[in-house]
Amino acid sequence: MEKKVKISVLHDKRNNGYFHISIYNRYNFKQYILQDNYIYTFFVIIHFLYKYGIVKIKKKKNVCL
């Protein structure tokens, strides 16, 4: 099964911004913007997805020239 995570920014009826997170096109979550800061909220979402193993973060190997 291919792992797919889609994150999009949307607005509700009251014009409050939120992130819509879709995991495997099966699980859908809504995370409202925290402290009016999109970047902070995005990194909170990424940290949550990394903590539960949905997203893998690869580290670059040091290359000496």
C-alpha positions as CSV (number, residue, x, y, z in Angstrom):
1,M,0.0,0.0,0.0
2,E,1.4,3.4,-1.0
3,K,1.6,5.9,1.8
4,K,-0.2,9.1,1.0
5,V,-0.7,12.2,3.1
6,K,-2.4,15.3,1.8
7,I,-2.4,18.5,3.7
8,S,-4.4,21.5,2.4
9,V,-5.3,24.9,3.9
10,L,-9.1,25.7,3.8
11,H,-11.5,28.1,5.5
12,D,-14.8,27.3,7.2
13,K,-18.1,29.3,7.2
14,R,-16.8,31.7,9.8
15,N,-13.7,32.3,7.7
16,N,-11.4,30.6,10.2
17,G,-8.4,28.9,8.6
18,Y,-7.6,25.3,9.2
19,F,-5.5,22.5,7.8
20,H,-7.3,19.5,6.3
21,I,-5.2,16.4,6.7
22,S,-6.1,13.3,4.6
23,I,-4.2,10.1,5.4
24,Y,-4.5,7.3,2.8
25,N,-7.7,9.0,1.5
26,R,-9.4,7.3,4.4
27,Y,-8.8,9.2,7.6
28,N,-9.6,12.9,7.5
29,F,-8.7,15.4,10.2
30,K,-9.2,19.1,10.7
31,Q,-6.6,21.2,12.6
32,Y,-7.5,24.9,13.2
33,I,-4.7,27.4,13.0
34,L,-2.9,27.8,16.4
35,Q,-1.9,31.3,17.6
36,D,-2.7,32.8,14.1
37,N,0.6,31.2,12.9
38,Y,0.4,28.9,9.9
39,I,4.0,27.7,10.1
40,Y,3.8,26.8,13.8
41,T,0.6,24.8,13.2
42,F,2.2,23.1,10.1
43,F,5.2,21.9,12.2
44,V,2.9,20.7,15.0
45,I,1.1,18.6,12.4
46,I,4.3,17.2,10.9
47,H,5.6,16.4,14.4
48,F,2.4,14.5,15.2
49,L,2.6,12.5,11.9
50,Y,6.3,11.8,12.6
51,K,5.6,10.7,16.2
52,Y,3.1,8.0,15.0
53,G,5.2,6.8,12.1
54,I,3.1,8.1,9.2
55,V,5.8,10.4,7.9
56,K,9.5,9.4,7.7
57,I,12.2,12.1,7.8
58,K,15.4,11.2,6.0
59,K,18.7,12.7,7.0
60,K,21.3,13.6,4.4
61,K,24.7,11.9,4.6
62,N,27.6,14.2,4.9
63,V,29.6,14.4,1.7
64,C,33.2,15.6,1.9
65,L,34.6,17.1,-1.3
